[in-house]
Amino acid sequence: MARVYNFSAGPAMLPEPVLSRARDEMLEWRGSGMCVAEMSHRGKEFMSIAAQAEADLRELLAVPTNYKVLFLQGGASTQFAAIPMNLLRGAASADYLNTGSWSKKAIAEARRYGQVHVAASTEAERFTRAPRQDELTLSADAAYVHYTPNETIEGVEFPYVPDVGDKPLVADLSSTILSRPIDVSRFGLIYAGAQKNIGPAGLVIVIVREDLLGQTLPGTPTMLDYKVQAENDSMYNTPPTYAWYLAGLVFEWLKGIGGLQAMGEINARKAELLYKTIDDSGFFKNPVEPASRSWMNVPFTLANPELDDTFIKEAKAANLTTLKGHRSVGGMRASIYNAMPQEGVEALVGFMQEFERKHG
Ligand code: PLP
């Protein structure tokens, strides 16, 4: 069977050159006599893989030297707890922006460890836009400000980085990291589950400014203490070695295509084509305010929801898979992360136009 265009929100497609390379190196990694998954994490081969992956990620994102880059486990959801445990640092509260399903989860988890002040919310508008800078009601005594730059389920993306004065800005970049250049120095902490733009599930990346380390809440598990992880090069215990290796191959692939500037241009073109197709049709609709539309996750509905199942079925027959929207919002969602080629989006757009002609 041919490979399909997989529009899943995650785990998502990986670049084909990465998969081919992993296949070629599966039985025997570069003279080591073994697969990367069989290597000791403390052996020189894996240590070199780990160090190269970190160096390449630092280069891609231009991470300043006063930031630690951690390769951890437990997904972005574990970070919902680790962040207040590490960053409240004696303060009673933190500011959170409530902009969709994932920020809501982050807020609920943070409330287990401290007070949360919701500094903006678009829930009354069913999360169809990002709040504007002048709508943020930041509090003077907050330890940090948390937000979700890209809400994977609602398909809402901030078109700007909020200005939060001298407070550390904490960003859940799970579904938009590496999609274009960012200025890391604007953030106190960035975290991202790997299974969208980084690599396979099982790895979460944390990029944290050094001065924020070392003041965890009493009772913080050792594994969730960023300082411990930083001092141990993310190897306090056995790290997710194979996922780390595959992430390294993805970083190398990104460098090869010209880095995040080039990736950003490709992603902008893909998103523009899909939104234009939706907006030009009388049949498909995207509910998000144009300025806040996600480059990575594009939800859309059909004029007649009774055709949803037919759409999914016919799309699958055309090798376009995993287009069903999240169960909480319904409709369709096309996730078009870095590894989704332009041809995949073109195939989807062609299919949608044909579907409208036949059923619209
Ligand atoms: N945050 C965002 C923005 C996400 O899209 C996801 C997963 O899809 C998560 C957090 C949760 O990630 P994980 O499953 O790695 O815990």
Boltz pocket constraint, residues with backbone or C-beta under 6 A from the ligand:
constraints:
  - pocket:
      binder: B
      contacts: [[A, 9], [A, 10], [A, 74], [A, 75], [A, 76], [A, 77], [A, 78], [A, 102], [A, 148], [A, 150], [A, 151], [A, 152], [A, 153], [A, 172], [A, 173], [A, 174], [A, 175], [A, 193], [A, 194], [A, 203]]
      max_distance: 6.0
